[in-house]
Amino acid sequence: MRPALLTALLALAATGCATPGFEKLYPGMTAAQVADTMGKGPVRAQEFTDGSSAWYFDEDHCVLMRDQVLVAKSTTETRTAVHTPVASLKEQDKAWCGPPGTDGRHEQRIETPFGTFKGTVDPAAVTDQVRNSVRNQQVPPPSEGGPAPRPAP
């Protein structure tokens, strides 16, 4: 009986983190239907110049409303880009409900035994930074026609 109780508590805790009702939302619902399905209104809203508005129910769930009708919904998507025993790199596309042609936030997290670091990791920029630091430390080749310079004592 105890394992069943523990399983039930874990299942309840896992579903408590989700936004109940969000998966039941679909395009064409009215604002009243969205609020009724979610059991509450949004925690914040953002209006756009085209007349649409984004309703955020939390940081990971939002809907795009136009003329009081749901036209799109979005959730945060997380993927693990690199996973090693020492560190892992996770990429997140945060929930974004803006008009077509607008972009949402992209966030990366590096998780290490020493802590978690948030930001954007650009592999090309890191590679360039390493190359430049190595180039700055190299000794230029001696010029042709003359003896190599002697180091100062």
SVG drawing of the C-alpha trace seen along z (x, -y; Angstrom):
<svg xmlns="http://www.w3.org/2000/svg" viewBox="-17 -50 89 52">
<polyline fill="none" stroke="black" stroke-width="0.4" points="0.0,0.0 2.8,-2.4 4.4,-2.3 1.0,-3.1 0.6,-6.1 4.1,-7.3 3.4,-6.9 0.2,-8.9 1.9,-11.7 4.7,-11.8 2.2,-11.9 0.3,-14.7 3.5,-16.7 4.5,-16.2 1.2,-17.4 1.1,-20.4 3.9,-22.0 2.0,-21.9 -0.6,-24.5 -3.9,-22.6 -6.2,-23.1 -3.6,-24.5 -3.5,-21.4 -7.3,-21.8 -7.0,-25.2 -7.4,-25.4 -7.6,-28.2 -11.0,-29.8 -11.9,-29.8 -13.2,-33.1 -11.5,-34.9 -14.2,-33.8 -13.7,-30.1 -10.0,-30.4 -10.4,-31.9 -13.0,-29.2 -10.8,-26.4 -7.8,-27.6 -9.8,-28.3 -8.2,-31.8 -7.2,-34.7 -3.6,-35.5 -1.0,-36.6 0.2,-39.2 -0.6,-40.4 1.2,-42.2 -0.4,-44.2 1.0,-44.6 0.5,-47.4 -1.4,-45.0 -4.2,-44.8 -3.3,-41.3 -2.3,-40.5 -0.3,-37.8 -1.8,-36.3 0.8,-34.7 -0.4,-32.1 3.1,-31.6 6.6,-31.9 6.2,-28.7 2.6,-29.0 1.0,-31.7 -1.7,-32.3 -2.0,-34.9 -5.4,-36.6 -6.7,-38.7 -10.2,-40.2 -10.9,-38.3 -10.3,-35.0 -7.4,-32.6 -5.2,-32.3 -2.1,-30.5 -0.5,-29.1 3.1,-28.5 5.0,-26.6 8.6,-26.7 10.7,-24.0 13.8,-22.6 16.4,-20.5 19.7,-19.1 22.4,-20.1 25.4,-18.6 25.5,-16.2 28.7,-15.0 29.5,-13.7 31.1,-17.1 28.6,-19.5 25.5,-19.8 24.2,-22.5 20.5,-22.9 18.8,-25.3 15.4,-26.8 13.0,-28.5 10.8,-30.4 7.1,-30.6 6.4,-33.5 3.0,-34.6 3.7,-37.6 2.4,-38.5 3.9,-36.8 7.4,-37.9 8.4,-38.6 10.8,-36.4 10.8,-35.2 13.6,-34.6 16.2,-31.9 18.1,-31.0 20.9,-28.6 22.0,-27.0 25.3,-25.3 24.9,-23.0 28.1,-22.0 28.9,-20.5 30.0,-24.1 26.7,-25.7 24.4,-26.7 25.2,-29.5 22.5,-31.2 23.1,-33.2 23.8,-32.7 26.7,-30.5 27.9,-31.2 30.3,-28.4 31.8,-30.6 32.5,-33.5 34.1,-31.1 36.3,-29.6 37.3,-33.1 38.1,-34.2 40.4,-31.1 42.1,-31.6 42.7,-35.3 44.1,-34.6 46.5,-32.0 47.5,-34.4 48.3,-37.2 50.7,-34.9 52.7,-33.7 56.1,-35.1 56.3,-36.6 58.7,-34.8 62.1,-36.5 62.4,-38.9 64.4,-37.7 67.9,-39.0 68.9,-39.8 69.7,-37.9 66.9,-37.0 66.4,-39.5 67.9,-38.5 65.7,-38.5 66.5,-41.3 68.3,-40.3"/>
</svg>
